[in-house]
Amino acid sequence: MKKIRSYIFFFYFKYLLSFFLIGMTLIWFSQILRILDLKFSISNQLDSIIITTFLVLPNYSNPLLPIIMLITLTSLNYSINNNNEILIFNQYLSENNKKLINIITQLLLILIFFINNEIISPKLYELYKKKELEIRNNFKLGTSKENELHINEELSIFFEGRKKNHFQNVDALIYKDNLFIKSKTADIEFGINSANIIFYDGERIEINTKNQNKTVFKKFSYGINKTNIDNLLYDKDHYNTLELLKSDKKDFINYGHYKIFNYLLVLIIALYAHKIIFINNYYKKSKSKNLFLYLFLLIIYTINSFLIYKLNQESFKPFQYYIINILILLIFVKYLNYRYNDN
């Protein structure tokens, strides 16, 4: 009995994890492409970009959870029917045992969803936006080509060797202060609103129309305050549902309503998870019906997006938004009852 229960848990989480990872991989790749601007050299920041995009995955997983759940449940049903494992489950597990396993699994999933949606996602999203802003502003700061780095027509660096932000055998021109600098090494430290170039073991020549001053130094720092850069703006994904509903911005409040709608949709699918998984011989007649089920869910999302748009346009009130969505969800529940009534 314990082995059978463990087997069901294993199967469920295997499929959930596989579809979740596929979805997250696609999102992750799209975020990398969104950050990258191919006219810049990104070789020295590629590792930062890859790490940074991982921070946004918890946020983008939230709206996808209903469809991930539905695909996972139908795929799991297909697997256990195709391998005749459902006969083993039905033989060794009572209906109550199967329901108990499903309830525990779904409650755990909903709890993880709630914690991610309300706590983890907003925190990591804020960190992600700060990192993304830093990367984008570093791109705006300057372009690197072969053994040259030009920064906003303010400074040019020519070097023989480079490892990330560390340069060797450097010649630099600082246009604003009419400086020529020659040093053994140099480091660039990037911040969100500034950059600092530190030269080591070199000489500095000040060039002007009257005279030239030459200074030998062990360490020389030159700071750049970036202009025309992006600033960190807090958008809807920075906040949890309660904070959105308490906001004084209309679109933020409406996004809070959307999050509540998503909770209802997740709850409905969770309530029908048991029937979807354990319905007998479902896989033999389910391919076209599954497509219709997924299409039904897509239509629900499309209608909800339209309702959010209308809500933002003040075409109707929030209570009307909920009434329409509840009616749509009731139709979805009615369809699920019809679909799985033979279990």
C-alpha positions as CSV (number, residue, x, y, z in Angstrom):
1,M,0.0,0.0,0.0
2,K,2.8,2.4,0.9
3,K,4.6,1.6,-2.3
4,I,1.5,2.3,-4.3
5,R,1.0,5.7,-2.6
6,S,4.6,6.6,-3.1
7,Y,4.3,5.6,-6.7
8,I,1.4,8.0,-7.3
9,F,3.3,10.8,-5.6
10,F,6.3,10.1,-7.7
11,F,4.3,10.1,-11.0
12,Y,2.4,13.2,-10.2
13,F,5.4,15.3,-9.2
14,K,7.5,13.9,-12.1
15,Y,5.0,15.2,-14.6
16,L,4.4,18.4,-12.7
17,L,8.1,19.1,-12.6
18,S,8.7,18.2,-16.2
19,F,6.1,20.5,-17.6
20,F,7.0,23.2,-15.1
21,L,10.7,23.0,-16.2
22,I,9.8,23.2,-19.9
23,G,7.6,26.2,-19.3
24,M,10.2,27.9,-17.2
25,T,13.0,27.2,-19.7
26,L,11.0,28.9,-22.4
27,I,10.3,31.9,-20.2
28,W,14.0,32.0,-19.1
29,F,15.2,32.0,-22.6
30,S,12.8,34.8,-23.7
31,Q,13.9,36.9,-20.8
32,I,17.5,36.6,-21.8
33,L,16.6,37.7,-25.3
34,R,14.6,40.6,-23.9
35,I,17.6,41.9,-21.9
36,L,20.2,41.5,-24.6
37,D,20.8,44.2,-27.1
38,L,22.9,42.7,-29.8
39,K,24.6,45.9,-30.9
40,F,26.5,45.8,-27.7
41,S,29.3,43.4,-26.7
42,I,27.9,41.3,-23.9
43,S,30.7,38.8,-23.3
44,N,31.7,40.4,-20.0
45,Q,28.1,40.4,-18.7
46,L,26.7,37.2,-20.1
47,D,27.1,35.3,-16.8
48,S,25.3,38.1,-14.9
49,I,22.5,38.1,-17.5
50,I,22.0,34.3,-17.1
51,I,22.0,34.5,-13.3
52,T,19.7,37.5,-13.3
53,T,17.0,36.0,-15.4
54,F,16.6,33.1,-13.0
55,L,15.2,35.7,-10.5
56,V,12.2,36.4,-12.6
57,L,11.1,32.8,-13.1
58,P,9.0,32.6,-9.9
59,N,7.0,35.6,-11.0
60,Y,6.3,34.4,-14.5
61,S,5.3,31.0,-13.3
62,N,2.2,32.3,-11.4
63,P,-0.1,33.0,-14.3
64,L,1.0,29.8,-16.0
65,L,0.1,27.5,-13.1
66,P,-3.5,26.6,-14.2
67,I,-2.5,25.5,-17.6
68,I,0.6,23.7,-16.3
69,M,-1.7,21.9,-13.8
70,L,-4.2,20.9,-16.5
71,I,-1.6,19.6,-18.9
72,T,0.2,17.8,-16.1
73,L,-3.0,16.1,-14.9
74,T,-4.2,15.0,-18.3
75,S,-0.7,13.8,-19.2
76,L,-0.5,11.8,-15.9
77,N,-3.8,10.2,-16.7
78,Y,-2.6,9.3,-20.1
79,S,0.5,7.7,-18.7
80,I,-1.1,5.5,-16.0
81,N,-3.9,4.4,-18.4
82,N,-1.4,3.7,-21.2
83,N,0.7,1.5,-18.9
84,N,-2.4,0.0,-17.2
85,E,-1.1,1.3,-13.9
86,I,-4.5,2.7,-13.2
87,L,-5.8,-0.9,-12.8
88,I,-3.1,-1.4,-10.1
89,F,-4.1,1.8,-8.3
90,N,-7.7,0.9,-8.4
91,Q,-7.0,-2.6,-7.1
92,Y,-4.8,-1.7,-4.2
93,L,-6.1,1.8,-3.3
94,S,-9.6,2.6,-2.2
95,E,-11.4,5.6,-3.5
96,N,-10.8,7.4,-0.2
97,N,-7.1,6.7,-0.3
98,K,-6.8,8.1,-3.8
99,K,-8.7,11.2,-2.8
100,L,-6.6,11.6,0.3
101,I,-3.4,11.5,-1.7
102,N,-4.8,14.0,-4.2
103,I,-6.0,16.3,-1.5
104,I,-2.6,16.4,0.2
105,T,-0.8,16.9,-3.1
106,Q,-3.1,19.7,-4.2
107,L,-3.0,21.5,-0.8
108,L,0.7,21.4,-1.0
109,L,0.7,22.8,-4.5
110,I,-1.7,25.6,-3.6
111,L,0.3,26.4,-0.5
112,I,3.5,26.7,-2.6
113,F,1.6,28.8,-5.1
114,F,0.4,31.1,-2.4
115,I,3.8,31.6,-0.8
116,N,5.4,32.1,-4.2
117,N,2.7,34.5,-5.4
118,E,2.5,36.6,-2.3
119,I,6.1,36.5,-0.8
120,I,8.8,35.0,-3.0
121,S,7.8,36.5,-6.4
122,P,7.6,40.2,-5.3
123,K,10.9,40.0,-3.5
124,L,12.8,38.3,-6.2
125,Y,11.2,40.4,-8.9
126,E,12.4,43.6,-7.2
127,L,15.9,42.1,-7.1
128,Y,15.6,41.1,-10.7
129,K,14.6,44.6,-11.9
130,K,17.5,46.1,-10.1
131,K,19.9,43.7,-11.7
132,E,18.3,44.1,-15.1
133,L,18.5,47.9,-14.7
134,E,22.2,47.7,-13.8
135,I,22.9,45.5,-16.9
136,R,20.9,47.7,-19.2
137,N,22.6,50.9,-17.9
138,N,26.0,49.2,-18.3
139,F,25.1,48.6,-21.9
140,K,24.2,52.2,-22.2
141,L,27.4,53.2,-20.5
142,G,29.6,52.0,-23.3
143,T,30.3,49.6,-26.1
144,S,33.3,47.3,-26.4
145,K,34.9,46.3,-29.7
146,E,38.0,44.2,-29.9
147,N,40.6,46.0,-27.7
148,E,38.7,49.2,-27.2
149,L,36.0,50.5,-24.8
150,H,34.2,53.7,-25.5
151,I,32.0,55.2,-22.8
152,N,29.3,57.7,-23.8
153,E,31.8,59.9,-25.7
154,E,33.3,60.7,-22.3
155,L,36.1,58.2,-22.1
156,S,37.9,55.8,-24.3
157,I,40.1,52.9,-23.2
158,F,42.5,50.9,-25.3
159,F,44.0,47.8,-23.8
160,E,46.0,44.7,-24.7
161,G,44.2,42.2,-22.5
162,R,41.0,41.9,-20.6
163,K,39.2,39.6,-18.2
164,K,35.7,40.8,-17.5
165,N,36.1,44.3,-16.0
166,H,39.8,44.0,-15.5
167,F,42.1,45.5,-18.2
168,Q,45.8,45.2,-18.8
169,N,48.3,47.6,-20.4
170,V,45.8,50.4,-20.7
171,D,45.8,53.7,-22.6
172,A,42.9,55.9,-21.8
173,L,41.6,59.3,-23.0
174,I,39.3,61.3,-20.8
175,Y,37.8,63.9,-23.1
176,K,36.0,66.1,-20.5
177,D,39.2,66.8,-18.5
178,N,41.7,66.5,-21.4
179,L,43.5,63.7,-19.8
180,F,45.7,61.0,-21.2
181,I,46.3,58.0,-18.9
182,K,48.7,55.1,-19.3
183,S,48.6,52.4,-16.7
184,K,49.6,48.7,-16.2
185,T,46.1,47.7,-15.2
186,A,42.6,49.2,-14.7
187,D,39.3,48.0,-13.2
188,I,35.8,49.2,-13.9
189,E,33.2,49.1,-11.1
190,F,29.6,49.4,-12.2
191,G,26.8,50.8,-10.1
192,I,23.2,51.5,-11.0
193,N,23.7,55.2,-11.4
194,S,27.5,55.5,-11.7
195,A,30.7,53.8,-12.8
196,N,34.2,54.1,-11.4
197,I,37.4,53.4,-13.4
198,I,40.4,52.7,-11.2
199,F,43.9,52.9,-12.9
200,Y,46.9,51.3,-11.2
201,D,50.7,52.0,-11.6
202,G,50.8,54.5,-14.4
203,E,51.1,58.1,-15.4
204,R,48.6,60.9,-16.1
205,I,49.1,63.7,-18.6
206,E,46.9,66.7,-18.6
207,I,46.7,68.3,-22.0
208,N,45.6,71.8,-22.6
209,T,46.5,74.8,-24.8
210,K,48.9,76.3,-22.3
211,N,50.9,73.5,-20.9
212,Q,51.1,69.8,-20.2
213,N,51.3,68.3,-16.7
214,K,52.6,64.8,-16.1
215,T,51.8,62.9,-12.9
216,V,53.0,59.5,-11.9
217,F,50.5,57.5,-9.7
218,K,50.0,54.2,-7.9
219,K,46.2,54.5,-8.1
220,F,44.0,56.9,-9.8
221,S,40.2,56.8,-9.8
222,Y,37.8,58.5,-12.3
223,G,34.1,58.5,-11.7
224,I,31.3,58.8,-14.2
225,N,27.7,59.7,-13.3
226,K,25.5,58.2,-16.0
227,T,23.0,60.4,-17.7
228,N,20.0,59.4,-19.8
229,I,19.8,56.1,-18.0
230,D,16.8,54.0,-17.0
231,N,15.5,54.4,-13.5
232,L,13.9,51.8,-11.3
233,L,10.2,52.0,-11.6
234,Y,7.9,49.9,-9.4
235,D,5.3,48.1,-11.5
236,K,2.5,45.7,-10.6
237,D,4.7,42.7,-10.1
238,H,6.6,44.3,-7.2
239,Y,3.5,43.9,-5.0
240,N,1.5,41.1,-3.5
241,T,-2.3,40.9,-3.9
242,L,-3.2,42.8,-0.8
243,E,-0.8,45.6,-1.6
244,L,-2.2,45.8,-5.1
245,L,-5.8,46.1,-3.8
246,K,-4.7,48.9,-1.4
247,S,-2.9,50.8,-4.1
248,D,-4.1,54.2,-5.3
249,K,-3.4,53.2,-9.0
250,K,-6.3,51.9,-10.9
251,D,-4.3,49.4,-13.0
252,F,-2.6,48.1,-9.9
253,I,-5.9,47.5,-8.2
254,N,-7.3,45.7,-11.3
255,Y,-4.2,43.5,-11.4
256,G,-5.0,42.5,-7.8
257,H,-8.5,41.5,-9.0
258,Y,-6.8,39.4,-11.7
259,K,-4.7,37.6,-9.1
260,I,-7.8,36.7,-7.2
261,F,-9.3,35.3,-10.4
262,N,-6.2,33.2,-10.9
263,Y,-6.6,31.8,-7.4
264,L,-10.1,30.7,-8.2
265,L,-9.0,29.1,-11.4
266,V,-6.2,27.2,-9.6
267,L,-8.7,26.1,-6.9
268,I,-11.2,24.8,-9.5
269,I,-8.6,22.7,-11.3
270,A,-7.3,21.4,-8.0
271,L,-10.8,20.2,-7.0
272,Y,-11.1,18.2,-10.2
273,A,-7.5,16.9,-10.1
274,H,-8.6,13.5,-8.7
275,K,-11.2,12.9,-11.4
276,I,-8.8,14.0,-14.2
277,I,-6.1,11.6,-13.0
278,F,-8.0,8.5,-12.2
279,I,-10.7,8.4,-14.9
280,N,-10.5,5.0,-16.6
281,N,-9.6,4.5,-20.3
282,Y,-9.6,8.2,-20.7
283,Y,-6.5,8.3,-22.9
284,K,-8.1,6.3,-25.7
285,K,-10.6,9.1,-26.5
286,S,-9.0,12.1,-25.0
287,K,-6.6,13.7,-27.6
288,S,-9.2,15.9,-29.4
289,K,-11.0,16.5,-26.1
290,N,-7.8,17.6,-24.4
291,L,-7.2,20.1,-27.1
292,F,-10.7,21.5,-26.6
293,L,-10.1,21.6,-22.8
294,Y,-6.9,23.6,-23.2
295,L,-8.7,25.8,-25.7
296,F,-11.5,26.4,-23.2
297,L,-8.9,27.5,-20.7
298,L,-7.2,29.8,-23.2
299,I,-10.6,31.3,-24.0
300,I,-11.2,32.0,-20.3
301,Y,-7.8,33.8,-20.1
302,T,-8.6,35.8,-23.2
303,I,-12.0,36.9,-21.9
304,N,-10.4,37.8,-18.6
305,S,-7.7,39.9,-20.3
306,F,-10.4,41.7,-22.2
307,L,-12.3,42.3,-18.9
308,I,-9.2,43.7,-17.3
309,Y,-8.7,46.0,-20.2
310,K,-12.3,47.2,-19.9
311,L,-11.9,47.5,-16.1
312,N,-8.9,49.8,-16.7
313,Q,-11.0,51.8,-19.2
314,E,-13.6,52.1,-16.4
315,S,-16.2,50.6,-18.7
316,F,-17.6,48.8,-15.8
317,K,-17.1,48.3,-12.0
318,P,-15.1,45.6,-10.2
319,F,-18.3,43.8,-9.0
320,Q,-19.3,43.4,-12.6
321,Y,-15.9,42.0,-13.4
322,Y,-16.4,39.4,-10.7
323,I,-19.9,38.5,-11.8
324,I,-18.9,37.9,-15.4
325,N,-15.9,35.9,-14.3
326,I,-17.9,33.8,-11.8
327,L,-20.4,33.0,-14.6
328,I,-17.6,32.0,-16.9
329,L,-16.0,29.8,-14.2
330,L,-19.4,28.2,-13.5
331,I,-19.7,27.2,-17.1
332,F,-16.1,25.8,-16.9
333,V,-17.2,23.8,-13.8
334,K,-20.3,22.6,-15.6
335,Y,-18.2,21.4,-18.5
336,L,-15.7,19.6,-16.1
337,N,-18.7,17.9,-14.5
338,Y,-20.0,16.8,-17.9
339,R,-16.5,15.7,-19.0
340,Y,-15.6,13.6,-16.0
341,N,-19.1,12.4,-14.8
342,D,-18.2,8.8,-15.7
343,N,-15.8,8.5,-12.8
